[in-house]
Amino acid sequence: MSLLGFKRFLVPMITRGEPWWKLGTNRALRKNPIQKGDILHFYTGLRTKSCEYLGVTLCSCQYKFMMHLSQKKPRISHYGHQNLPPYWNDYCRSKPNPYRWPRRMLAELAITDGFNSTEEMWEWFRKAHGERDQFFQRIEWKIPPIPLNRELSTAQQKILLLQLNGLMRPLDVDLFMKHLRHEIKTKSPSFEDWFEKDTLDPYIRRGNQ
């Protein structure tokens, strides 16, 4: 089980996409890193009396990088293309130094992680982790956390998440939708809209291809 705790001010971004969706996080590299396909359990106030369960989702992508926080102008580098996010592969290979992230990548990483700028990101990470070079892991997901009933088994949770991500074909779409509505104990506003507008259909159709 992979637990991820988030600051309370990030909850609207994670659950409702306000002011934009946060679909990834940067964490100090664990002894046992999170892998693609792992179930992610989201909380705010983790290990405190005010702990709140946000829901679960599926890790869609992960890669490792080094954040050089000891330098006057911090930078990020990766080691080997196996640790590079798939959508940046061709872009980085065309650069003179393919292992050093260009400003465009840094800016996108900062925004998708919930910061307004790279400067704000550097300031936060230096304050949280100190001014030293350190390995981090980028963890990404495609759909916001769903507050599934926690009495469901890990296997049941994973089946539902795989279907939502379009990675598994439901045996019966109508039955799947009925079962999903029943299993979600508490729905966030964004998912209520999804059900009303039937915007889950594209995910299901993709799984049928």
N, C-alpha and C positions, 0 to 999 in steps of 0.2 A: 504494500500500500504506500502510495506517495502522497504525503501531506504537504500542501503549500499554503503558507500563511500570508495574508496581505494586509497592508495598512488600511484603516477604515476609509480614508479619503479616496482610495482606488476602487472601492466597491461599485459606485455608479458606472465606472468605465468597464468593469468586468461583467456586471450583470445586466446593464441596460444600454451600454454604449454611449454614455454621456460624459464628456462632450464627444468622445470617439471611442471605438472599441479597443480594449486592451486584449490582444490575443497572443501574448507571450510574456515571458519574464526571464530575467537574468539572475542566476543564483550561483553562489560560490560552489565550486565543483565538489560533489559528495564522494564519499568512499565508494558507494554503489550508485553511479549516475542513473538518472531517469532515462528510460529507453522509449523509442517510438512505439506506440501502441499501449503504453502503460496507462492505467486509470489514475487520474489526478483528482485528489480530494481538496477542495478549496475551503479555507476558513479565514475569518478575520478575528483578531484578538486571540490567536492560537496560544494555548497554554496560559490563559488568563481566565478570570471568572466571567468576563464578558465575551467569551469565545462564541462565535456564531458560524453556523454551517452555511456555506454558500452553494454547494452542489458539487457535482462531478462532471468531468469531461475526459477526453482522450488525448494523449500526447500525439500530435500529428507530425512533429519534426523536432529534432534536437541536434545541437552541435556544440563543440567546445571552442573556446578562444581564450586568449590572454589579454587582460586589461592592464596596460602599462601606466599605473597611477603614480609612479615615482617620478615621472618626467614632468618637466615644466609644462609642456603641451602633451597631455595624455593621448594615447592612441590605443588601437586594438589590432592585434595580429592573430592569425590562425596558423596551424601547422598541418600542412597536407590538405589536399582537396577533399579528403574523406570527412573532414571536419567543417566543411564549408556549406552554408545553406544552399540547397539545390538551385534556387532561383538566382543565386549570385555567381554560379560556377563560370559561365561563359564570360561574364563581365570582368571578373577578377583575372582570368587567364589571359585577357588581352592587355593587362597592365604590366608596366616594367617590373614592379615589385608585387607579385600576385599574393603575397602573404600579409601585406599591410593593407588594412581597410581604407578605402578612399573616403573623403568627406561625405559623399552621397550616402554610403552605407551607414556611416556613423549617425548621420542625421535621421535616417529612417529607423535605426535601432532605438534612438532616443525617443522619437515620437511614439513608436509602437509599444514602448515600455512605459509610457505615461508621462514622459517629461516634455517640456515645451521647447527645449533646445539641448544641444550636446553639452553646452556649458553647465546647464542645470543638472544633467546626468553626471558629469564628472564631479561636480560639487557634492552630490548626494553619495556617490560611491566612495569618494575619499573620506567623507565623514563616517560612513558606515563600515568601511573595510580598511581604512588607513591608507597612507600614501606609499603603497608598495605594489609591486607587480604580482598579479594573482590570476590563477585560472578560474574561469567561470563557465557555466553551461547555459546556453540559450534553450528554453523550453517553450514550444508553441502549441496552440490548439486551434481548431477551426470553428468550433461552436462554443458559445458561452456555457458556463457551468449550469447543469440542470439539477435542481434540488430533489433528486430521486429519494424515495422511501429508503431509509438506511437499513431496513429489515431485508431488503433484496440481497441475494448473494452476490459475490464478486462476479461470478459467471453471468448472472442475469443482468447486472449493470453493464457489463462489457458488451453483451449482445445488443442491448438497446443503444449504446453509444456507437457501436460499429454500424448499426442500421442508420442512425442519424447522420453519420459521417459518409454514408453512401458506400461503405466497404463490405456490407453484407446484404443480401437480398432477402427481404421479408417473405415468408411463405405466403402470406395473405395480407395485402396492403390494408384493407379495411379492418381486419382483425388486429393487425399491428397498431394502427392508429387508435383503436378502441382500447387496446391493452396499455398503450403508452399514456393515454389520458388518465387511465385508472391508476397507473403506477406512480405518476408524478404527484407527490403529496402536496407540495406547495409550488406553484408556478410563479416565476418572476413576470413582471409586466410584458417584457419583450416576448416571452414564450406564449403568453395569452394571445398576443397579436399574431404570432406564427400560426396557432391553431385556428384562429378566426379566419385568416386569409389563406389557409391551406398552403403556406409557403414551405411546408415540409416536403411537398410532392417532388420538387427537383432533386432533393437528396435521395428520395426513394427511387426515382427513375434512373438516377445515375448508377445506383446499385444494381439495377436490372440490366444494364448494358453489358 
